[in-house]
Amino acid sequence: MRKYIYFILSIVLGITGCSEKTEFTLKGNIQGLPSDTLLIFYQIPEYKLDTIFSENGNFSYTFTPDTFTVFSLVLNEKEALPIYAEKGKTVEIKGKVEELSIKGDGENKRLTQIRKVLHETPEPYILNKVDSFIRTDNRSFTNIYLIDKYYVQDSIPDYERMEELLKGLHGIIKDTPYMIDLQAQIDKQVAKKRTSFIQALSNKDREGKNFRLNILKNKYVLISFWASWHPESVAQQDSIAKLIQAFKKEDFVVVSVSLDYDKQAWLDASDRDTTQWEQLCDFKGWQSSIVKNQGIQTLPSNILLDTSKRIIDRNIYGKDLKEKLQLLIEQRKKKKK
C-alpha cells in the first residue's frame, strides 16, 4: 500500500512540476501603428530579429526565454520600446503609440514609471531627470533605453557625458552586447575629439588677464590640474616647486589649471606659488573647456607638452617626470649642436 501512495505522490509532483509556466507572453493593443507588422530587435542575451503580426493593433507574442531577455518593440522610426522578458511572466501594452501604458513587473514596471515622469517633465529638465534615474539604480536594464533614447539619438551626441554615465553603471549592464558596442563607439569619438596638440587655454591668471599659451614658445610645458578642495592635488602642487627649481635654467615651465569655483579659495591656495609659475582658473570646474576637451576626470592630473605644444605624456609624476624632462632636454640640446 505504501508503494502505491509513493507512486501516486510522484505522479502528482510530476504533474505539478510540468505545469509550471515557462513561457513569456507579450500582449498588445496599440493604436496608431504605421504597419500591421512589428519588428522585434533582441539585445540581451544576443542580437537577433523577429516579427509580430498584429490585427488592428492587437497582437500576442509568446516564447520561452532561456534566461533574462531584453528586446525592443519597434513602434516607428523614432520609438523602440524595450520589453524585459522572464519565464512565466506576462506584459501587456495598451494605448496610443505616443502614450502607452505598460503593465508588468520588475523592470517593465520601472520603465512605465520613468516614462510617465519624463512625459510630464518640462523639456529643459528632462536630461537632469534621466541622469538621476540612471544614478539611482546603476543595475537597471532600463538605463540602456535611457542612454540610447536621450543621448545616443541626440542630433549632437555628448560622448563625454555618455562616457561618464557608462562608468557609473554596474558590470552586469556594461557587459551587455549593446553597451560593449556603445563603449567602443564612445572611445573612438572621444579619442578623435581629444587632439594631440593644445593650441590655447581660455583660462585667466590671478590678475584676471587672459593667458596665451603661445607666449611659451620653444619651451616644454607641464599643465597641472588641481583644486583647493582636493587635498591630494594640493599636495601635488606643493611638489612642483622642487621640479621648477631643478629645471630653472632649462626651457621648462609649469602652468597650473585650477578647477575651483570659488575665487577667494583659489587665490588663497595658490598665493604661495604664484611667483614661481602660472596659476590659471576660469571658475567653471569640471566644465572648463580644457578639462572637457582633454577628458580630465580625476585629480590630480597633468599633461606634458613638447616645445611645439604637442602632448607627449599624461599623468606623469615624481622621478618618472623628472627623468622624462632630463631626457627631452638633453636630446634637444644635442640637436642644436
C-alpha positions as CSV (number, residue, x, y, z in Angstrom):
1,M,0.0,0.0,0.0
2,R,2.8,2.3,0.9
3,K,4.3,1.8,-2.6
4,Y,1.1,2.9,-4.2
5,I,1.0,6.1,-2.1
6,Y,4.6,6.9,-3.2
7,F,3.6,6.2,-6.8
8,I,0.6,8.5,-6.7
9,L,2.5,11.2,-4.9
10,S,5.3,11.1,-7.6
11,I,2.7,11.4,-10.3
12,V,1.1,14.4,-8.5
13,L,4.5,16.1,-8.1
14,G,5.4,15.4,-11.7
15,I,2.2,17.0,-12.9
16,T,2.8,20.0,-10.6
17,G,6.3,20.4,-11.9
18,C,5.2,20.1,-15.6
19,S,2.5,22.7,-15.0
20,E,5.0,25.4,-14.1
21,K,4.7,28.1,-16.6
22,T,7.9,28.7,-18.6
23,E,6.6,30.9,-21.4
24,F,6.8,34.7,-21.6
25,T,3.8,36.4,-23.2
26,L,3.6,39.9,-24.7
27,K,0.1,41.2,-25.3
28,G,-0.7,44.4,-27.1
29,N,-3.5,46.7,-28.1
30,I,-1.7,49.7,-29.7
31,Q,-3.4,52.5,-31.6
32,G,-1.6,54.4,-34.4
33,L,0.8,51.7,-35.6
34,P,2.3,52.5,-39.0
35,S,2.1,48.9,-40.0
36,D,0.5,45.6,-39.0
37,T,4.0,44.1,-39.0
38,L,6.1,44.9,-35.9
39,L,9.8,44.4,-35.8
40,I,11.4,42.9,-32.7
41,F,15.1,43.5,-32.0
42,Y,16.6,41.2,-29.4
43,Q,19.5,42.8,-27.4
44,I,20.1,40.5,-24.5
45,P,21.5,37.9,-24.3
46,E,22.3,38.2,-28.0
47,Y,21.3,40.2,-31.1
48,K,18.6,38.8,-33.3
49,L,15.5,39.9,-35.2
50,D,11.9,38.7,-35.2
51,T,8.5,40.0,-36.3
52,I,5.0,40.2,-34.8
53,F,1.8,40.4,-36.9
54,S,-1.0,42.5,-35.5
55,E,-4.6,43.0,-36.5
56,N,-6.0,46.5,-35.9
57,G,-3.2,47.0,-33.3
58,N,-3.9,43.8,-31.4
59,F,-1.3,41.1,-31.1
60,S,0.1,38.4,-28.8
61,Y,3.7,37.1,-28.9
62,T,4.9,34.1,-26.9
63,F,8.3,32.4,-26.5
64,T,10.3,30.6,-23.8
65,P,13.3,32.6,-22.7
66,D,16.3,30.5,-21.6
67,T,17.4,33.4,-19.4
68,F,16.5,37.1,-18.7
69,T,15.9,38.5,-22.1
70,V,15.6,42.1,-23.4
71,F,14.1,43.0,-26.7
72,S,12.8,46.2,-28.3
73,L,9.5,46.5,-29.9
74,V,10.0,48.9,-32.8
75,L,6.9,51.1,-32.9
76,N,8.0,53.6,-35.6
77,E,11.1,55.3,-36.9
78,K,11.7,57.2,-33.7
79,E,10.4,54.9,-30.9
80,A,11.6,51.5,-29.9
81,L,10.1,50.3,-26.6
82,P,12.2,47.9,-24.5
83,I,10.5,44.8,-23.1
84,Y,12.0,42.7,-20.3
85,A,11.1,39.0,-20.6
86,E,11.3,36.4,-17.8
87,K,9.9,32.9,-17.7
88,G,6.3,32.7,-16.6
89,K,5.7,36.5,-16.9
90,T,3.2,38.5,-19.0
91,V,3.5,42.1,-20.2
92,E,0.5,44.0,-21.6
93,I,0.8,47.2,-23.7
94,K,-2.2,49.4,-24.3
95,G,-2.8,52.9,-25.7
96,K,-1.6,55.2,-28.4
97,V,2.0,54.9,-29.8
98,E,3.0,58.3,-28.3
99,E,1.5,57.5,-24.8
100,L,1.5,53.8,-23.9
101,S,0.5,52.0,-20.7
102,I,2.8,49.1,-19.9
103,K,1.6,46.5,-17.4
104,G,4.3,44.3,-15.9
105,D,6.6,43.5,-13.0
106,G,10.2,44.5,-12.2
107,E,12.0,46.3,-15.0
108,N,8.8,46.7,-17.0
109,K,7.1,48.4,-14.1
110,R,10.1,50.7,-13.5
111,L,10.1,51.6,-17.2
112,T,6.5,52.6,-17.1
113,Q,7.0,54.8,-14.0
114,I,10.1,56.5,-15.6
115,R,8.3,57.1,-18.9
116,K,5.4,58.7,-17.1
117,V,7.7,61.1,-15.1
118,L,9.7,62.1,-18.2
119,H,6.5,62.7,-20.2
120,E,5.4,65.1,-17.5
121,T,8.8,66.8,-17.2
122,P,9.4,70.2,-19.0
123,E,11.9,69.8,-21.8
124,P,14.8,71.8,-20.2
125,Y,14.8,69.5,-17.2
126,I,14.5,66.1,-18.9
127,L,18.2,65.3,-19.1
128,N,18.6,66.0,-15.4
129,K,15.8,63.6,-14.6
130,V,17.3,61.0,-17.0
131,D,20.7,61.3,-15.2
132,S,19.1,61.0,-11.8
133,F,17.2,57.8,-12.8
134,I,20.5,56.3,-14.1
135,R,22.4,57.1,-11.0
136,T,19.6,55.9,-8.7
137,D,19.9,52.3,-9.9
138,N,23.0,51.5,-11.8
139,R,22.0,47.9,-12.2
140,S,18.8,48.7,-14.1
141,F,18.5,47.5,-17.7
142,T,16.2,50.5,-18.3
143,N,19.4,52.6,-18.2
144,I,20.2,51.2,-21.7
145,Y,17.0,52.6,-23.0
146,L,17.5,55.9,-21.3
147,I,21.1,56.4,-22.6
148,D,20.1,55.3,-26.1
149,K,17.0,57.5,-26.4
150,Y,18.2,60.6,-24.7
151,Y,21.9,60.6,-25.6
152,V,22.8,58.3,-28.5
153,Q,19.8,59.5,-30.6
154,D,20.5,63.2,-29.9
155,S,21.4,65.2,-33.1
156,I,24.7,66.2,-31.4
157,P,25.6,63.3,-29.1
158,D,27.5,64.3,-26.0
159,Y,30.1,61.5,-25.9
160,E,32.0,62.8,-22.9
161,R,28.7,62.8,-20.9
162,M,27.9,59.3,-22.1
163,E,31.4,58.1,-21.1
164,E,30.8,59.5,-17.6
165,L,27.4,57.8,-17.3
166,L,28.7,54.4,-18.5
167,K,31.5,54.5,-15.9
168,G,28.9,54.6,-13.2
169,L,27.0,51.6,-14.5
170,H,27.2,48.1,-12.8
171,G,29.2,45.5,-14.7
172,I,26.0,43.5,-15.4
173,I,24.9,46.4,-17.6
174,K,28.3,47.2,-19.1
175,D,28.8,43.6,-20.2
176,T,25.6,43.6,-22.4
177,P,26.3,43.5,-26.2
178,Y,24.7,46.9,-26.7
179,M,26.8,48.6,-24.1
180,I,30.0,47.0,-25.3
181,D,29.4,48.3,-28.8
182,L,28.4,51.7,-27.4
183,Q,31.6,51.9,-25.3
184,A,33.7,51.2,-28.4
185,Q,31.9,54.0,-30.3
186,I,32.3,56.4,-27.4
187,D,36.1,55.6,-27.1
188,K,36.5,56.2,-30.8
189,Q,34.7,59.6,-30.8
190,V,36.3,60.8,-27.6
191,A,39.8,59.9,-28.8
192,K,39.1,61.8,-32.0
193,K,38.0,64.9,-30.1
194,R,40.9,64.9,-27.8
195,T,43.5,66.4,-30.1
196,S,47.2,65.6,-29.7
197,F,48.0,69.3,-29.6
198,I,46.9,72.0,-27.3
199,Q,46.6,75.3,-29.2
200,A,45.1,77.5,-26.5
201,L,44.0,78.0,-22.9
202,S,41.0,80.2,-22.3
203,N,41.6,80.4,-18.5
204,K,42.6,83.7,-16.8
205,D,45.5,84.3,-14.5
206,R,45.5,85.8,-10.9
207,E,45.2,89.3,-12.3
208,G,42.2,88.4,-14.4
209,K,44.1,88.6,-17.7
210,N,43.6,86.0,-20.5
211,F,46.6,83.6,-20.6
212,R,48.1,82.9,-24.0
213,L,49.9,79.6,-24.5
214,N,51.8,81.0,-27.5
215,I,54.0,83.1,-25.2
216,L,55.7,79.9,-24.0
217,K,57.4,79.4,-27.4
218,N,60.2,76.8,-27.5
219,K,59.5,75.5,-24.0
220,Y,58.4,72.2,-22.6
221,V,55.2,72.8,-20.6
222,L,53.6,70.8,-17.8
223,I,49.9,71.6,-17.4
224,S,48.9,70.6,-13.9
225,F,45.2,70.2,-12.9
226,W,44.2,70.7,-9.3
227,A,41.6,72.4,-6.9
228,S,41.8,73.9,-3.4
229,W,39.1,71.5,-2.3
230,H,41.1,68.4,-3.3
231,P,43.9,67.7,-0.8
232,E,45.8,65.2,-2.9
233,S,46.0,67.6,-5.8
234,V,47.1,70.4,-3.4
235,A,49.9,68.2,-2.2
236,Q,50.9,67.6,-5.8
237,Q,51.1,71.4,-6.4
238,D,53.5,71.7,-3.4
239,S,55.9,69.3,-5.1
240,I,56.0,71.3,-8.3
241,A,58.2,74.0,-6.6
242,K,61.1,71.5,-6.4
243,L,60.6,70.5,-10.0
244,I,60.8,74.1,-11.2
245,Q,63.9,74.6,-9.1
246,A,65.6,71.6,-10.6
247,F,64.9,72.9,-14.2
248,K,65.1,76.6,-13.6
249,K,67.9,77.1,-16.1
250,E,66.1,75.0,-18.8
251,D,63.3,75.6,-21.3
252,F,60.7,74.3,-19.0
253,V,57.6,75.9,-17.4
254,V,54.6,74.8,-15.4
255,V,51.0,76.1,-15.9
256,S,48.5,75.1,-13.1
257,V,44.8,75.0,-14.0
258,S,42.5,75.1,-11.1
259,L,39.0,73.5,-11.1
260,D,37.9,75.8,-8.3
261,Y,34.6,77.6,-8.3
262,D,35.3,80.0,-5.5
263,K,37.8,82.7,-6.5
264,Q,39.0,83.5,-2.9
265,A,39.6,79.9,-2.1
266,W,41.7,79.6,-5.3
267,L,43.7,82.8,-4.6
268,D,44.4,81.8,-1.0
269,A,45.5,78.3,-2.0
270,S,47.7,79.5,-4.9
271,D,49.2,82.5,-3.2
272,R,52.5,80.9,-2.1
273,D,53.2,79.5,-5.6
274,T,52.1,82.4,-7.9
275,T,55.5,84.0,-8.4
276,Q,57.1,80.7,-9.5
277,W,54.7,79.5,-12.2
278,E,51.4,80.4,-13.9
279,Q,48.2,79.9,-12.0
280,L,45.0,79.9,-14.1
281,C,41.3,79.4,-13.3
282,D,38.0,80.2,-15.1
283,F,35.8,79.1,-12.2
284,K,33.9,76.5,-14.3
285,G,35.3,73.5,-12.5
286,W,34.7,70.3,-14.5
287,Q,33.0,72.3,-17.2
288,S,36.2,74.2,-18.1
289,S,36.9,73.8,-21.8
290,I,40.4,72.3,-21.5
291,V,39.2,69.9,-18.8
292,K,36.3,68.7,-21.0
293,N,38.3,68.6,-24.3
294,Q,41.2,66.7,-22.7
295,G,38.9,64.3,-20.8
296,I,40.2,65.2,-17.4
297,Q,38.1,63.1,-14.9
298,T,40.3,62.8,-11.8
299,L,42.5,65.0,-9.7
300,P,45.4,65.4,-9.7
301,S,46.1,65.1,-13.4
302,N,48.7,66.6,-15.7
303,I,49.7,66.9,-19.4
304,L,53.2,67.3,-20.6
305,L,53.7,69.2,-23.9
306,D,56.8,69.4,-26.1
307,T,58.1,72.7,-27.5
308,S,55.5,72.6,-30.3
309,K,52.7,72.1,-27.7
310,R,52.2,68.5,-28.8
311,I,51.0,66.2,-26.0
312,I,53.8,63.7,-25.2
313,D,52.6,62.3,-21.9
314,R,49.9,62.3,-19.3
315,N,49.7,61.9,-15.6
316,I,53.4,61.5,-15.1
317,Y,54.9,62.4,-11.6
318,G,57.9,62.4,-9.4
319,K,61.0,60.5,-10.5
320,D,59.4,59.5,-13.8
321,L,58.6,63.1,-14.7
322,K,62.0,64.4,-13.8
323,E,63.8,61.7,-15.8
324,K,61.5,62.3,-18.8
325,L,62.3,66.0,-18.8
326,Q,66.0,65.4,-18.4
327,L,65.9,63.1,-21.4
328,L,63.9,65.5,-23.6
329,I,66.1,68.5,-22.7
330,E,69.3,66.6,-23.4
331,Q,68.0,65.3,-26.7
332,R,67.1,68.9,-27.7
333,K,70.5,70.2,-26.8
334,K,72.2,67.6,-28.9
335,K,70.0,68.6,-31.9
336,K,71.0,72.2,-31.5
337,K,74.7,71.4,-31.7
